[in-house]
Amino acid sequence: MGFRSAVVTFPGSNCDRDMAVALEIASGTPALRVWHGDAELPERLDFIAIPGGFSYGDYLRSGAMAARSPIMRAIVEAAGRGVPVLGVCNGFQVLTESGLLPGALMRNASQNFICRTVSLKVENSQTLFTSQYDQGEEIQVPVAHHDGNFFADTETLDRLEGEGRVAFRYLDAVNGSQRDIAGIINGAGNVLGMMPHPERAVEPAHAGTDGRKLFASAVARLVDA
Ligand SMILES: NC(=O)CC[C@H](N)C(=O)O
């Protein structure tokens, strides 16, 4: 049967194909493609990916309009049933805007678009998205965003830290994110949002392949289940 994953495309997505390629490399099965206007997801999905890009031109706020598209109703419902959902960059913004993850992604502290490879620390290797990494492992993954500055109130930040929900942290200052948070998971552990792009670090032609283990973790979980 294989690993049934789906990648969503919104008007303005630009990392959807890269995401589909990364999922196929990790699983050996082509990812299904889903359009923002679809009201329903394919059946029996093992994984849903919300890719990066500039959905709806980043108008209003990055991710705000995508969060209200028909497919997001189905994704919120699937997430509630425990289906793993990954949101990268604009996908992370969509996840906070849709309420699946807490906090907000504000304009970078520098006010500039940042496009470079950054060093991350794997803060929690016990999640379904990070199990193939070592705890505390340092990885190199590219970022490309203007709204990556993670904000949440102190109580929320303390809760995220206390519950092991900070999955990745920047090792150097990147965009002004509070506590250098680069990626977080939801309370149930099946939704991950992160600003860096693991799908841009999966092939030798990329700057590195440190993103591979993220997709491999999700696939391994299914095989082990
Ligand atoms: N690469 C991306 O997904 C960019 C996300 C969003 N458009 C931003 O610039 O913050």
The ligand as an SDF file (V2000), in Angstrom:
LIG
                    3D

 10  9  0  0  0  0  0  0  0  0999 V2000
    9.5350   30.3040    1.9660 N   0  0  0  0  0  0  0  0  0  0  0  0
    8.4110   30.6080    2.5600 C   0  0  0  0  0  0  0  0  0  0  0  0
    7.5590   29.7620    2.7810 O   0  0  0  0  0  0  0  0  0  0  0  0
    8.1670   32.0390    2.8730 C   0  0  0  0  0  0  0  0  0  0  0  0
    6.9950   32.2480    3.7780 C   0  0  0  0  0  0  0  0  0  0  0  0
    6.4700   33.6590    3.7630 C   0  0  0  0  0  0  0  0  0  0  0  0
    6.0580   34.0470    2.4480 N   0  0  0  0  0  0  0  0  0  0  0  0
    7.5310   34.5760    4.3210 C   0  0  0  0  0  0  0  0  0  0  0  0
    8.2660   35.1450    3.5570 O   0  0  0  0  0  0  0  0  0  0  0  0
    7.6720   34.6630    5.5300 O   0  0  0  0  0  0  0  0  0  0  0  0
  1  2  1  0
  2  3  2  0
  2  4  1  0
  4  5  1  0
  5  6  1  0
  6  7  1  0
  6  8  1  0
  8  9  2  0
  8 10  1  0
M  END
$$$$
